Amino acid sequence: MTHAPAGKRTLAAIGAAAGIEKLEVPGDRISRMTEYRREHLNDFLNYGVNDAEIVVEFLARIWGEGMLPPVTLGGGAAASLVASGSEYFGVASPKEFRLAFSGLVEDDAVDVVEEGDELTFYAKRGRTPVDGAAAQLSKAFASAYHGGLNACPAPGYYPTRTIDIDAKNAYPTAMALVPDLDWETGAIRDVIHERNLSTSDVPEPTTSFVAFVSFEFPGHVSYPTLPIVADGTLIYPRSSEGTAGTWVCGPELWLALRLGAKVFCQIGFAGRPAHRVDGSISLSLRHGVKQLIEDRATAKRLFGKGSLEEETLKTGVCTIYGKTAQDVAEQRSWDAHKQEMDNVGGSAISSPSHAATTTSLVRAQLLATMNQIAERGGQVFSVTTDGFITDWSSTDVENLDLYGLATHLREARKALTGDATIWEAKHVQDDLVNFTTRGNVSLRSDGVCAHNGLKPSEGIEADSPEDREELLVNVVTREGRVENAYRRFPSFQELSRREGRKDFIPSVVERAVSMDFDLKRRPLMASMSGESVPVPDGSKHEMATFQTAPWDSIEECLRARAIAREIAKTGCLRTVDEWKDWHVRFAHGKGHRIVTPRRAVLMSIVMAHRQGVVTIPTLADRDLSLFDRLDWIAQWGLGTVSEGDWKNARRPERASQMLPLSELEPWLSRMLSAAPGRLPLERSGGAL
């Protein structure tokens, strides 16, 4: 199952690809196999052997006769990229490839990952950056690694023609533009510290650049491009007011500067790109992805479009990005041998610079498109990872220059596939019900259908007419959360525990799901109208329909979301009156208040250090134990920091909780100037 594409993971499907028909048990014998074995032993044995034969033959066709397969298809794709990358770099071993690709070398001295100070994607595997510059740059890119762009700019009911348009092979295309870095010469070309950025700092969307910045966008920009991680998601506010800032990569910074944003760089690093012998920029991901795409084209020609062979290679291409990002944002999984949760560690091709720049390029492509559509009077209703719903045609979208980014994307598409087009239409509908991020539905069979986590009822096939009708009715008739119980099988952790182990028997999970707009953007109340949505039984139900704008600050957004959560406990936000009630609470409710200001200052200092925004000598001194460092912090009179506080301070979402650095004075400056382990002699206001 881990070697076949989604939707084709049955023995019947892979048997067809392997040229072996899947045998079936007659009648209802599948539920009485003991009886079947007793009465028809030969048929029973043939049935079991046939299943095993399918697996062996299928794996042999993918990986070769007698080859030990990787654990997953993604692992195999990563191994393929190591092989092609080694050829590209002219190196002879995976060890040499890791140095050229991600700046890592073997570290025989690494036994344990200490206190989370090292990035677990490499330390877990007994590796370490080749030098201090590589360590600093990898940490910065890991901090700037964020997920996909997902939002709902225009909730409501739209009985007009709308189109769901996808970026063609968005992640492979972006990967083909990411430069390798010159780890051996020194990966950092330039350091920028405490000044405003200009377009000359990030001259191209493909410039290798990462920085911790604060920012403000002009009022006319519909979609700001610099994300802040807050409340477990990406928010794109108009300014970073109220926070210290955010880690971001070159593509989104490039776009922000071209949209007229004022961007102040607290600390930033320009990467030194590696070059080929002929002087061209090194693009090893382009080389590896192109080879997989060519293999897929061959499979498509030999076995047909949509065949399991073609779909398998398509999945392999798409998993490359995930493998470059494996454990870059720390991931934990159950270790059955140790009987504990542990970091998964990196893959053979994990690389923060490649992963963070790739996903930043995809977000920049979408954000540039959305802004240009808005500038020209068009509408974007929803955006999800690599596509969006709009009232524009795919031809009109294809003609956008994306402020210059389209030229780079078309060049990459041409190099990978020979076709320079970058967009394709996916769904069309004239009855869009758009209720929240990753939540929209049309009753047309070729329209969108995204459930926002709501599972279809037992016996209803996903995307079927029944599924679409059920989702529509649940959304437009709801008066609170939607009850949505589902069957759940035990997890691997539950099945493999030595104590309290569960049997492989499903249980029913009772839950209720909110279908309310998630308020990542600010509702424009003046634009709100109550539209009547028809449902299959002939009745009509009100749905608030409105435009949105960026929040001015993260604090506004978080307060708005908190009020909506309170409302969702007993009701919902579906009608205009319900939204008016929310707005009264938001407009006239209490504002943000820091109850323990010294604690906020203390934790902001720790987060600034752990996020790499500043480097406090004592906290960076590896000769001191973590206990000594935490004890040193406590002596400043601002409070105490636990080991859990210390570990959590490095989590990406904590950056949005940091106070501006100016509000951390005079303590921050004193800590920065103090020699390791030493305290200043003067006290001020009861604190050192």
Secondary structure as GFF3:
##gff-version 3
##sequence-region A 1 688
A	DSSP	alpha_helix	11	18	.	.	.	ID=ss1
A	DSSP	three_ten_helix	29	31	.	.	.	ID=ss2
A	DSSP	alpha_helix	33	39	.	.	.	ID=ss3
A	DSSP	alpha_helix	41	63	.	.	.	ID=ss4
A	DSSP	alpha_helix	73	89	.	.	.	ID=ss5
A	DSSP	alpha_helix	94	102	.	.	.	ID=ss6
A	DSSP	beta_strand	104	106	.	.	.	ID=ss7
A	DSSP	alpha_helix	120	123	.	.	.	ID=ss8
A	DSSP	beta_strand	127	129	.	.	.	ID=ss9
A	DSSP	alpha_helix	132	143	.	.	.	ID=ss10
A	DSSP	beta_strand	150	151	.	.	.	ID=ss11
A	DSSP	beta_strand	156	158	.	.	.	ID=ss12
A	DSSP	beta_strand	162	167	.	.	.	ID=ss13
A	DSSP	alpha_helix	170	175	.	.	.	ID=ss14
A	DSSP	beta_strand	188	196	.	.	.	ID=ss15
A	DSSP	beta_strand	209	216	.	.	.	ID=ss16
A	DSSP	beta_strand	228	230	.	.	.	ID=ss17
A	DSSP	beta_strand	233	235	.	.	.	ID=ss18
A	DSSP	beta_strand	246	249	.	.	.	ID=ss19
A	DSSP	alpha_helix	250	258	.	.	.	ID=ss20
A	DSSP	beta_strand	262	271	.	.	.	ID=ss21
A	DSSP	alpha_helix	284	303	.	.	.	ID=ss22
A	DSSP	alpha_helix	308	324	.	.	.	ID=ss23
A	DSSP	beta_strand	332	335	.	.	.	ID=ss24
A	DSSP	beta_strand	340	343	.	.	.	ID=ss25
A	DSSP	alpha_helix	352	375	.	.	.	ID=ss26
A	DSSP	beta_strand	380	384	.	.	.	ID=ss27
A	DSSP	beta_strand	387	390	.	.	.	ID=ss28
A	DSSP	alpha_helix	394	398	.	.	.	ID=ss29
A	DSSP	three_ten_helix	402	404	.	.	.	ID=ss30
A	DSSP	alpha_helix	405	417	.	.	.	ID=ss31
A	DSSP	beta_strand	423	429	.	.	.	ID=ss32
A	DSSP	beta_strand	432	436	.	.	.	ID=ss33
A	DSSP	beta_strand	439	441	.	.	.	ID=ss34
A	DSSP	beta_strand	449	451	.	.	.	ID=ss35
A	DSSP	alpha_helix	465	477	.	.	.	ID=ss36
A	DSSP	beta_strand	482	483	.	.	.	ID=ss37
A	DSSP	beta_strand	486	488	.	.	.	ID=ss38
A	DSSP	alpha_helix	492	496	.	.	.	ID=ss39
A	DSSP	beta_strand	507	509	.	.	.	ID=ss40
A	DSSP	beta_strand	512	513	.	.	.	ID=ss41
A	DSSP	beta_strand	522	523	.	.	.	ID=ss42
A	DSSP	three_ten_helix	525	527	.	.	.	ID=ss43
A	DSSP	beta_strand	529	534	.	.	.	ID=ss44
A	DSSP	beta_strand	540	545	.	.	.	ID=ss45
A	DSSP	beta_strand	548	549	.	.	.	ID=ss46
A	DSSP	alpha_helix	554	568	.	.	.	ID=ss47
A	DSSP	alpha_helix	576	588	.	.	.	ID=ss48
A	DSSP	alpha_helix	597	610	.	.	.	ID=ss49
A	DSSP	alpha_helix	617	620	.	.	.	ID=ss50
A	DSSP	alpha_helix	626	634	.	.	.	ID=ss51
A	DSSP	alpha_helix	643	648	.	.	.	ID=ss52
A	DSSP	three_ten_helix	652	657	.	.	.	ID=ss53
A	DSSP	three_ten_helix	661	664	.	.	.	ID=ss54
A	DSSP	alpha_helix	667	673	.	.	.	ID=ss55
###
